[in-house]
Structures are given as structure tokens and as C-alpha cells.
Amino acid sequence: MLIGEVARRSGVSARMLRHYDSLGLVRPTGRTVGGYREYTPDDVRRIFYVEGLRSLGLSLRQIARTLDDPGFTPSALVGDLIRKTEERLNRERELLERLRTVEAAEVVGWQDVARTVELLHGLGSPSAARRQQAVLAPAEPASVPAELLARAILTEADPNVAGALRWALARSGGDAVAGLASGLTSGDADVRRRAVLALAELPSSEATALLTDALDDTDPTIRRHAALALGARGVTRAVPTLLGMVVEGSNDVEAAELLGTLARDPEWADRIMGALVDALAAHAADSAVRMRLAQALAEMPGTLALPVLRQLAHDDDRPVALVASALVHVFET
């Protein structure tokens, strides 16, 4: 077949066929008496091979090496193409996420765009120091998108960088609660912990509601972080968890102080006192727990806990009695 007929049947232009010939990729086996290129069925079959490999993303140079390699194995080629395609798709997904982040930031000028892109590059660094530097870089007068900071918090494992991100988020003024809320539904407890720590620094009612939900989390550390944040906000729903922290000895001093603050509410004073007394009875054989509870009683407002401390001053457990006696002395002087 002459080149024109091959072009019509294969869908490859005559110009491209001549280019294949010049590269030595598909050379017509014969020539007519007049010197025209003449393609055999094998030549045409090779053209279809070339076009098939081009559709997979191979360059003409790669196609030439592939077709002329006697040791060519299709599986190795396809595996290599899959790897390269996945790398390209990952790069494009990263670009798409960056573009969406810039769009979500509702930037008003190129300065904001530049700051957002700079922050994205910095947060993508494998160096924790570089990530922290990117977060703490002066942002004024450009704004920092709260959504970007929230997403970064949920994935940041380095405690120093995470702290910088929470600081930046708290002062960004943006609405990041929705972004952090998604972290609370993660199956990864570390992600949920990061979300709770960030929500604890946001004063909004939406953040308080999510922290309240976190009191029911299966992870005890998450429950403790949520309780401390809620106790500081005066949310009495945190009382049982705070009491449990005193008993367990986890942030017990801070938890006791918050119980004392919450007990300033007359409606809750008797409840908290009753819970502390019940805990003393429930842990009658554990001296360390009873001493922590006695110290928590000392945080109660006024002299509310004085009668109970006087009783504990005569407790059979001598260390508990000594602690209670010292506390009674403080109250009475």
C-alpha cells in the first residue's frame, strides 16, 4: 500500500508516517518503481503497535526502544506506566488541592494568593523546622486561610509544629470549626486528639458543642482534653470526667481546680461535693486516690469541704489523715 492509502486506513496522517520513517520507527519495506513508499501488512501492523503505545503515554523514542528490544515484556512496560501515571496523578491532585485551598480562602489580592501558596509549600516540607517557620512567618497584611490551617493540624504529628498551627488558627479569625469537626469522626485516635486540642483554643459555641461530644470518645486522652477545655468554659457536663481524672491521677491538679471553679455554681456545689465523698468511699483501700480526693476537696469554694476534711483528719489511713489535717489547718487559720 502507498502512504496515502495507509494514512486513510490507519487514521495516521501522511505527515506523521513520514516522521515515523525519518525516525526509523516505521519504515516501509519497499518502494514502487517510481520510488514511492510501499507498506506491507507487517509495516501497517507496526504502525498500529506504535499508535497503541502512544495512547499509553510513551514517547516515540520509548516506543522505538520497546519495539526493537527482543527482551521486551509487556508486563514490565505496563507496570512502569502505572507507576509513572500514579506519580503524575498525585502531582495533579496536590495541585488541585492547592487551587481549592486558594479558592476557599477567598483571597482578595495577589498578596493573599502568594502567602497561601508560600504556606502550602512550607507545610509540605519534610523538615519540621521548615513547617514551623512557614506557619510563624508574619502574615500581615496578607490573610492566612483557616481551612488550610485546620487541615494541616489534623495531619501534623510534630508537637511544636502542631502548637504553632493551633496558635495561628486561633488568631486567624476564620471559621475552622467545620474543618476540625471532620477530624473528630476519624478512625485514627491521633487525628481526633489533634482536633480536640485545636477546638480547645477556639472560643466559639460551635467548638464547645463539639468538645462536649468528645466527652463520649472511646479514647481516654481525648476525653480528658475535652473535659479540661470544657471545665475552663464552665460547662458542667465535664464534671464526671474531671472527677475521674482526679481519681486516676491524670492532670489531677488541674482537674481539681476546675471542679472547684464549677462548684461556685450553687446548683452544682452539692453535686460535686457528693461525687467527691462517694469517690472517697469507693476507694477506701487506695491511699493515693484518697489523698488526691482530699486535695480536690480543698479546691471547693469557701469552707464547703471543711466538715469532710475534719472527718478525714481522723482517717485510719495515716497519710490521708495528715493531708486532711494540714488542709483543715489552712482553712482555720
C-alpha positions, 0 to 999 in steps of 0.5 A: 500500500502507498502512504496515502492509502495507509494514512486513510486506513490507519487514521495516521496522517501522511505527515506523521508516517513520514516522521515515523520513517525519518525516525526509523520507527516505521519504515516501509519495506519497499518502494514502487518503481517510481520510488514511492513508499510501499507498506506491507501488512507487517509495516501497517501492523507496526504502525498500529503497535506504535499508535497503541503505545502512544495512547499509553503515554510513551514517547516515540523514542520509548516506543522505538526502544520497546519495539526493537528490544527482543527482551521486551515484556509487556508486563514490565512496560505496563507496570512502569506506566502505572507507576509513572501515571500514579506519580503524575496523578498525585502531582495533579491532585496536590495541585488541585488541592492547592487551587481549592485551598486558594479558592476557599480562602477567598483571597482578595489580592495577589498578596493573599494568593502568594502567602497561601501558596508560600504556606502550602509549600512550607507545610509540605516540607519534610523538615519540621523546622521548615513547617514551623517557620512557614506557619510563624512567618508574619502574615500581615497584611496578607490573610492566612486561610483557616481551612488550610490551617485546620487541615494541616493540624489534623495531619501534623504529628510534630508537637511544636509544629502542631502548637504553632498551627493551633496558635495561628488558627486561633488568631486567624479569625476564620471559621475552622470549626467545620474543618476540625469537626471532620477530624473528630469522626476519624478512625485514627485516635491521633487525628481526633486528639489533634482536633480536640486540642485545636477546638480547645483554643477556639472560643466559639459555641460551635467548638464547645458543642463539639468538645462536649461530644468528645466527652463520649470518645472511646479514647481516654486522652481525648476525653480528658482534653475535652473535659479540661477545655470544657471545665475552663468554659464552665460547662458542667457536663465535664464534671464526671470526667474531671472527677475521674481524672482526679481519681486516676491521677491524670492532670489531677491538679488541674482537674481539681481546680476546675471542679472547684471553679464549677462548684461556685455554681450553687446548683452544682456545689452539692453535686460535686461535693457528693461525687467527691465523698462517694469517690472517697468511699469507693476507694477506701483501700487506695491511699493515693486516690484518697489523698488526691480526693482530699486535695480536690476537696480543698479546691471547693469554694469557701469552707464547703469541704471543711466538715469532710476534711475534719472527718478525714483528719481522723482517717485510719489511713495515716497519710490521708489523715495528715493531708486532711489535717494540714488542709483543715489547718489552712482553712482555720487559720 
